[in-house]
Amino acid sequence: LVKRLADGIMEVKQDVMNFFQGLSKEEMEILDQLNLEATEVEELFSRSLPIRKLR
């Protein structure tokens, strides 16, 4: 169970990294200027990020 949870967390981490790598320089500058807290970013982008179910 713990291994599956760790695998799921790693998958989400990879999804987030892929999302940020896909952003253009201009988009990253806008996000930097917004200076959002992590929870605010999660609320803003949660529907656009693919969420995978843990097995």
Biopython code that builds the backbone (N, CA, C, O; Angstrom):
import numpy as np
from Bio.PDB.StructureBuilder import StructureBuilder

atoms = [
    (1, "LEU", "N", (0.831, -1.202, 0.000)),
    (1, "LEU", "CA", (0.000, 0.000, 0.000)),
    (1, "LEU", "C", (0.873, 1.263, 0.000)),
    (1, "LEU", "O", (0.603, 2.215, -0.732)),
    (2, "VAL", "N", (1.916, 1.255, 0.825)),
    (2, "VAL", "CA", (2.801, 2.418, 0.895)),
    (2, "VAL", "C", (3.534, 2.604, -0.427)),
    (2, "VAL", "O", (3.713, 3.731, -0.889)),
    (3, "LYS", "N", (3.953, 1.506, -1.029)),
    (3, "LYS", "CA", (4.641, 1.603, -2.323)),
    (3, "LYS", "C", (3.716, 2.186, -3.383)),
    (3, "LYS", "O", (4.137, 3.025, -4.180)),
    (4, "ARG", "N", (2.462, 1.751, -3.400)),
    (4, "ARG", "CA", (1.505, 2.284, -4.372)),
    (4, "ARG", "C", (1.284, 3.777, -4.158)),
    (4, "ARG", "O", (1.201, 4.546, -5.115)),
    (5, "LEU", "N", (1.189, 4.174, -2.900)),
    (5, "LEU", "CA", (1.016, 5.589, -2.591)),
    (5, "LEU", "C", (2.230, 6.388, -3.062)),
    (5, "LEU", "O", (2.078, 7.458, -3.652)),
    (6, "ALA", "N", (3.420, 5.880, -2.806)),
    (6, "ALA", "CA", (4.646, 6.552, -3.251)),
    (6, "ALA", "C", (4.700, 6.630, -4.775)),
    (6, "ALA", "O", (5.095, 7.655, -5.331)),
    (7, "ASP", "N", (4.308, 5.557, -5.450)),
    (7, "ASP", "CA", (4.276, 5.566, -6.916)),
    (7, "ASP", "C", (3.294, 6.615, -7.428)),
    (7, "ASP", "O", (3.579, 7.324, -8.393)),
    (8, "GLY", "N", (2.137, 6.708, -6.775)),
    (8, "GLY", "CA", (1.135, 7.698, -7.171)),
    (8, "GLY", "C", (1.634, 9.115, -6.978)),
    (8, "GLY", "O", (1.397, 9.983, -7.817)),
    (9, "ILE", "N", (2.322, 9.349, -5.879)),
    (9, "ILE", "CA", (2.876, 10.680, -5.611)),
    (9, "ILE", "C", (3.927, 11.032, -6.653)),
    (9, "ILE", "O", (3.975, 12.167, -7.129)),
    (10, "MET", "N", (4.759, 10.078, -7.007)),
    (10, "MET", "CA", (5.780, 10.323, -8.032)),
    (10, "MET", "C", (5.130, 10.630, -9.380)),
    (10, "MET", "O", (5.627, 11.471, -10.129)),
    (11, "GLU", "N", (4.032, 9.960, -9.691)),
    (11, "GLU", "CA", (3.317, 10.190, -10.949)),
    (11, "GLU", "C", (2.749, 11.610, -10.987)),
    (11, "GLU", "O", (2.841, 12.291, -12.009)),
    (12, "VAL", "N", (2.168, 12.049, -9.886)),
    (12, "VAL", "CA", (1.630, 13.413, -9.811)),
    (12, "VAL", "C", (2.761, 14.424, -9.939)),
    (12, "VAL", "O", (2.621, 15.434, -10.628)),
    (13, "LYS", "N", (3.875, 14.154, -9.281)),
    (13, "LYS", "CA", (5.038, 15.045, -9.364)),
    (13, "LYS", "C", (5.514, 15.160, -10.812)),
    (13, "LYS", "O", (5.835, 16.254, -11.277)),
    (14, "GLN", "N", (5.557, 14.044, -11.518)),
    (14, "GLN", "CA", (5.979, 14.056, -12.918)),
    (14, "GLN", "C", (4.990, 14.846, -13.779)),
    (14, "GLN", "O", (5.399, 15.582, -14.677)),
    (15, "ASP", "N", (3.685, 14.694, -13.505)),
    (15, "ASP", "CA", (2.673, 15.455, -14.241)),
    (15, "ASP", "C", (2.867, 16.954, -14.048)),
    (15, "ASP", "O", (2.766, 17.726, -15.002)),
    (16, "VAL", "N", (3.145, 17.362, -12.821)),
    (16, "VAL", "CA", (3.359, 18.784, -12.530)),
    (16, "VAL", "C", (4.605, 19.285, -13.253)),
    (16, "VAL", "O", (4.595, 20.375, -13.824)),
    (17, "MET", "N", (5.673, 18.498, -13.231)),
    (17, "MET", "CA", (6.903, 18.901, -13.922)),
    (17, "MET", "C", (6.663, 19.032, -15.423)),
    (17, "MET", "O", (7.136, 19.983, -16.046)),
    (18, "ASN", "N", (5.936, 18.088, -16.005)),
    (18, "ASN", "CA", (5.620, 18.160, -17.432)),
    (18, "ASN", "C", (4.786, 19.394, -17.745)),
    (18, "ASN", "O", (4.973, 20.025, -18.785)),
    (19, "PHE", "N", (3.866, 19.739, -16.849)),
    (19, "PHE", "CA", (3.030, 20.920, -17.040)),
    (19, "PHE", "C", (3.892, 22.175, -17.087)),
    (19, "PHE", "O", (3.744, 23.000, -17.989)),
    (20, "PHE", "N", (4.796, 22.321, -16.114)),
    (20, "PHE", "CA", (5.622, 23.520, -16.067)),
    (20, "PHE", "C", (6.638, 23.564, -17.204)),
    (20, "PHE", "O", (6.986, 24.650, -17.666)),
    (21, "GLN", "N", (7.115, 22.427, -17.661)),
    (21, "GLN", "CA", (8.046, 22.409, -18.788)),
    (21, "GLN", "C", (7.335, 22.824, -20.069)),
    (21, "GLN", "O", (7.961, 23.354, -20.988)),
    (22, "GLY", "N", (6.028, 22.583, -20.129)),
    (22, "GLY", "CA", (5.255, 22.936, -21.309)),
    (22, "GLY", "C", (4.906, 24.414, -21.389)),
    (22, "GLY", "O", (4.454, 24.885, -22.433)),
    (23, "LEU", "N", (5.106, 25.146, -20.314)),
    (23, "LEU", "CA", (4.789, 26.572, -20.322)),
    (23, "LEU", "C", (5.868, 27.355, -21.059)),
    (23, "LEU", "O", (7.055, 27.032, -20.995)),
    (24, "SER", "N", (5.431, 28.370, -21.744)),
    (24, "SER", "CA", (6.397, 29.225, -22.430)),
    (24, "SER", "C", (7.055, 30.172, -21.428)),
    (24, "SER", "O", (6.611, 30.291, -20.286)),
    (25, "LYS", "N", (8.096, 30.828, -21.860)),
    (25, "LYS", "CA", (8.809, 31.774, -20.994)),
    (25, "LYS", "C", (7.863, 32.885, -20.530)),
    (25, "LYS", "O", (7.892, 33.295, -19.370)),
    (26, "GLU", "N", (7.036, 33.358, -21.441)),
    (26, "GLU", "CA", (6.097, 34.434, -21.102)),
    (26, "GLU", "C", (5.096, 33.980, -20.037)),
    (26, "GLU", "O", (4.793, 34.726, -19.106)),
    (27, "GLU", "N", (4.593, 32.769, -20.177)),
    (27, "GLU", "CA", (3.646, 32.236, -19.196)),
    (27, "GLU", "C", (4.303, 32.077, -17.825)),
    (27, "GLU", "O", (3.678, 32.351, -16.801)),
    (28, "MET", "N", (5.559, 31.635, -17.805)),
    (28, "MET", "CA", (6.270, 31.493, -16.538)),
    (28, "MET", "C", (6.477, 32.860, -15.873)),
    (28, "MET", "O", (6.356, 32.980, -14.654)),
    (29, "GLU", "N", (6.787, 33.888, -16.669)),
    (29, "GLU", "CA", (6.957, 35.229, -16.111)),
    (29, "GLU", "C", (5.659, 35.728, -15.490)),
    (29, "GLU", "O", (5.673, 36.356, -14.431)),
    (30, "ILE", "N", (4.543, 35.451, -16.145)),
    (30, "ILE", "CA", (3.242, 35.860, -15.601)),
    (30, "ILE", "C", (2.980, 35.149, -14.283)),
    (30, "ILE", "O", (2.542, 35.775, -13.319)),
    (31, "LEU", "N", (3.244, 33.845, -14.230)),
    (31, "LEU", "CA", (3.044, 33.110, -12.982)),
    (31, "LEU", "C", (3.946, 33.641, -11.877)),
    (31, "LEU", "O", (3.522, 33.743, -10.725)),
    (32, "ASP", "N", (5.182, 33.977, -12.216)),
    (32, "ASP", "CA", (6.102, 34.537, -11.219)),
    (32, "ASP", "C", (5.591, 35.874, -10.686)),
    (32, "ASP", "O", (5.701, 36.155, -9.492)),
    (33, "GLN", "N", (5.037, 36.689, -11.570)),
    (33, "GLN", "CA", (4.531, 37.992, -11.158)),
    (33, "GLN", "C", (3.288, 37.862, -10.281)),
    (33, "GLN", "O", (3.037, 38.718, -9.433)),
    (34, "LEU", "N", (2.519, 36.813, -10.477)),
    (34, "LEU", "CA", (1.313, 36.620, -9.671)),
    (34, "LEU", "C", (1.654, 36.333, -8.214)),
    (34, "LEU", "O", (0.893, 36.682, -7.311)),
    (35, "ASN", "N", (2.804, 35.693, -7.989)),
    (35, "ASN", "CA", (3.278, 35.395, -6.635)),
    (35, "ASN", "C", (2.205, 34.680, -5.818)),
    (35, "ASN", "O", (1.859, 35.111, -4.718)),
    (36, "LEU", "N", (1.688, 33.596, -6.363)),
    (36, "LEU", "CA", (0.629, 32.840, -5.705)),
    (36, "LEU", "C", (1.200, 31.824, -4.731)),
    (36, "LEU", "O", (2.300, 31.306, -4.925)),
    (37, "GLU", "N", (0.452, 31.554, -3.702)),
    (37, "GLU", "CA", (0.790, 30.472, -2.789)),
    (37, "GLU", "C", (0.498, 29.146, -3.492)),
    (37, "GLU", "O", (-0.252, 29.109, -4.467)),
    (38, "ALA", "N", (1.085, 28.070, -3.000)),
    (38, "ALA", "CA", (0.906, 26.754, -3.625)),
    (38, "ALA", "C", (-0.561, 26.356, -3.676)),
    (38, "ALA", "O", (-1.010, 25.787, -4.671)),
    (39, "THR", "N", (-1.311, 26.643, -2.628)),
    (39, "THR", "CA", (-2.728, 26.263, -2.620)),
    (39, "THR", "C", (-3.514, 27.049, -3.658)),
    (39, "THR", "O", (-4.458, 26.526, -4.249)),
    (40, "GLU", "N", (-3.134, 28.291, -3.882)),
    (40, "GLU", "CA", (-3.820, 29.101, -4.889)),
    (40, "GLU", "C", (-3.518, 28.589, -6.297)),
    (40, "GLU", "O", (-4.401, 28.568, -7.154)),
    (41, "VAL", "N", (-2.280, 28.179, -6.532)),
    (41, "VAL", "CA", (-1.911, 27.609, -7.833)),
    (41, "VAL", "C", (-2.679, 26.311, -8.055)),
    (41, "VAL", "O", (-3.170, 26.050, -9.153)),
    (42, "GLU", "N", (-2.776, 25.501, -7.006)),
    (42, "GLU", "CA", (-3.515, 24.245, -7.116)),
    (42, "GLU", "C", (-4.973, 24.511, -7.471)),
    (42, "GLU", "O", (-5.531, 23.833, -8.333)),
    (43, "GLU", "N", (-5.596, 25.490, -6.818)),
    (43, "GLU", "CA", (-6.987, 25.823, -7.119)),
    (43, "GLU", "C", (-7.124, 26.327, -8.550)),
    (43, "GLU", "O", (-8.085, 25.986, -9.240)),
    (44, "LEU", "N", (-6.174, 27.130, -8.995)),
    (44, "LEU", "CA", (-6.232, 27.726, -10.320)),
    (44, "LEU", "C", (-6.072, 26.692, -11.428)),
    (44, "LEU", "O", (-6.782, 26.746, -12.433)),
    (45, "PHE", "N", (-5.148, 25.752, -11.253)),
    (45, "PHE", "CA", (-4.820, 24.810, -12.316)),
    (45, "PHE", "C", (-5.322, 23.394, -12.083)),
    (45, "PHE", "O", (-5.090, 22.521, -12.919)),
    (46, "SER", "N", (-5.995, 23.144, -10.985)),
    (46, "SER", "CA", (-6.362, 21.763, -10.651)),
    (46, "SER", "C", (-7.226, 21.106, -11.717)),
    (46, "SER", "O", (-7.121, 19.899, -11.933)),
    (47, "ARG", "N", (-8.055, 21.855, -12.370)),
    (47, "ARG", "CA", (-8.931, 21.256, -13.387)),
    (47, "ARG", "C", (-8.217, 21.041, -14.716)),
    (47, "ARG", "O", (-8.690, 20.272, -15.553)),
    (48, "SER", "N", (-7.087, 21.708, -14.920)),
    (48, "SER", "CA", (-6.370, 21.544, -16.181)),
    (48, "SER", "C", (-5.288, 20.470, -16.105)),
    (48, "SER", "O", (-4.800, 20.006, -17.136)),
    (49, "LEU", "N", (-4.909, 20.071, -14.882)),
    (49, "LEU", "CA", (-3.892, 19.031, -14.730)),
    (49, "LEU", "C", (-4.548, 17.657, -14.737)),
    (49, "LEU", "O", (-5.568, 17.457, -14.077)),
    (50, "PRO", "N", (-3.983, 16.716, -15.465)),
    (50, "PRO", "CA", (-4.551, 15.360, -15.421)),
    (50, "PRO", "C", (-4.297, 14.735, -14.057)),
    (50, "PRO", "O", (-3.170, 14.718, -13.563)),
    (51, "ILE", "N", (-5.348, 14.232, -13.469)),
    (51, "ILE", "CA", (-5.213, 13.582, -12.171)),
    (51, "ILE", "C", (-5.411, 12.094, -12.384)),
    (51, "ILE", "O", (-6.409, 11.658, -12.957)),
    (52, "ARG", "N", (-4.458, 11.335, -11.922)),
    (52, "ARG", "CA", (-4.514, 9.889, -12.116)),
    (52, "ARG", "C", (-4.949, 9.222, -10.831)),
    (52, "ARG", "O", (-4.563, 9.631, -9.736)),
    (53, "LYS", "N", (-5.749, 8.198, -10.979)),
    (53, "LYS", "CA", (-6.218, 7.462, -9.812)),
    (53, "LYS", "C", (-5.110, 6.553, -9.304)),
    (53, "LYS", "O", (-4.355, 5.966, -10.079)),
    (54, "LEU", "N", (-5.033, 6.453, -7.988)),
    (54, "LEU", "CA", (-4.101, 5.495, -7.397)),
    (54, "LEU", "C", (-4.698, 4.106, -7.511)),
    (54, "LEU", "O", (-5.897, 3.923, -7.300)),
    (55, "ARG", "N", (-3.889, 3.150, -7.837)),
    (55, "ARG", "CA", (-4.404, 1.783, -7.987)),
    (55, "ARG", "C", (-4.405, 1.087, -6.666)),
    (55, "ARG", "O", (-4.803, -0.074, -6.581)),
]
sb = StructureBuilder()
sb.init_structure("model")
sb.init_model(0)
sb.init_chain("A")
sb.init_seg("    ")
for serial, (resi, resn, name, xyz) in enumerate(atoms, 1):
    if name == "N":
        sb.init_residue(resn, " ", resi, " ")
    sb.init_atom(name, np.array(xyz, "f"), 0.0, 1.0, " ", f" {name:<3s}", serial, name[0])
structure = sb.get_structure()
